[in-house]
Every structure is written in C-alpha cells, then in structure tokens.
Amino acid sequence: MHLDEEAGKASILGGLSASGWHTCAMFMRMLCDAFLLDSTSQGAPGVDYVKWKRPVFAGDVLTGRLTVLSKRLSRSKPNLGFVKWHSELFNQKGESVFEFENSCMFLTREAAG
C-alpha cells in the first residue's frame, strides 16, 4: 500500500499512501528547514508520543504547526535548556494527519555566545 498503486487501492486506506514513518521523516525535514538547522539544537532525549491520525496520500500537500508547551533549564547542565512542543501536520483539506510531542535540548544564549 506504500509502494504499489494497485496494492494501495486494494488496502483499507483506498490509495497509495505514505507510511507513518515516512510521514515522520517529512515532518522532521520540515522542522529542520524551518528553524532547527539554524538553531543551537543539541538533539532530543526521546519522543513522548506520535499519532498517525489519517493517511497521507500521494499528492497531498502538508502544512505544519508547532506549539511550545514549556521550557526549562537543565538541572545538571546550566548551559542547556529543554523546550517541549506539540506539533501537527495537516493535509490540504485542513485535516490533521499527524501529531507529535517531544522535548528538544538547546544551548542557552550565554552558552551559544
């Protein structure tokens, strides 16, 4: 259903669709292009959750929204901060297709100098 158009049509999804992990990869590319590559990101300690809410079909146009939920300084490394965010991707119909929540580590302004 992810690589063969006929198999996609015959699947419960009804068409050629991206895998959930491909959707994650597209999200990550959008996140990196939007700001992450030009930031002081030091990676992430993990993912709180990911939800694939609707299939992403061939030809869909995706847009995203990221909302910062919280921020805090590291207790053990004062030059490091944690930012927790909630992200969503939407298709061209405005339907939410993907939801993701995690924290990311960034150098503080003082550490980035």
N, C-alpha and C positions, 0 to 999 in steps of 0.2 A: 504493500500500500504506500510505501515511501519512495520506491524507485520505479515502479511499473504502473503506468496509467490504467491499464486494464485491471490490474490487481487492486488498485485504489478504488476504482469504480465498484468492484465486487465486494469491497470491505464494508464494515459497519460505518465508516466515515463517508463513503459515497464518492470519493475522488482522491486524486493524487495529493498527498499531504506531507508536510514536514514531520519528522519525528519530534518528540518532546525535547530531546537533547539538541536537535538541530535548532529548535526554537530558542533554547537556552544560549546556544552559540551565537545566534543572530542578535539576541538581547545583549550579550557580552560585547559584541562588536559595536553595537550602537552606543553602549555605555562608554567604551574606550574612546570611540571617535568623539563623543560629546564632551568629555572632560577628563576621564581617568588617566589617559596617557600624558596629559599636561599637568598632572597633579603630583602631590608628594605621596601617592598611594604606596603602602608597604605590604599590600596583599590583604587577605581576609582569613579570619580564623575558621570559617565554615559558612554554611548556609542554614538558616533557621527553617525555611521551607520553600518549596517550589510547587506550584499548581499549574497544570495544563488544563485550562478551562474549556477551550474549544479547539477544534483542529485548525491548523494553519494550512491553507490550500495553496497550491501553485498559483502564482499571480496575485495573491493577497498583498496589500500594502500595509505595513505595520508602522505604528507610531507608539511612542512610549511616554510614560510619566513616572517620575521618581519623586518620592516624598521623604524628606528627612524626618525620622521619628525621634531621634535623640542623639546626643553627643556627650562624650565624657573623656577625661584624661585617663591614661593608663595609671594604675596604682603603682606598678613596679618600674615603669619607664616614663618619666615625666615629659620626655620629648615626643611621645606618641599619643595620639588621640584615636578614639573609636567613634565612628559615625554609623548609626543604624538607620537603614532605609527600607522603604516598601516600594516596589516597582511593579508596574503593569505594562503590558503591551496590548494594543487594540488593533483590530483589523479596520479596513476602510469603511465598514458599516458602523464603527464605533463600539463593536462588541469586544469585551475583554477576553483575550485568548490565553493569557499567561499572567501569573502573579508570582512574585519572588520577594523574599525578605531575608536580609542578612546584615552583618556589620562589616565594615572595612576599616583598616588601620591607615592613618595618615600621620606624617611628621607634623609637628606643630609649627607655627610660623617662626618661632625662635630657632627651632632645630633646622628648619629649611634654609634659614638665613638669607 
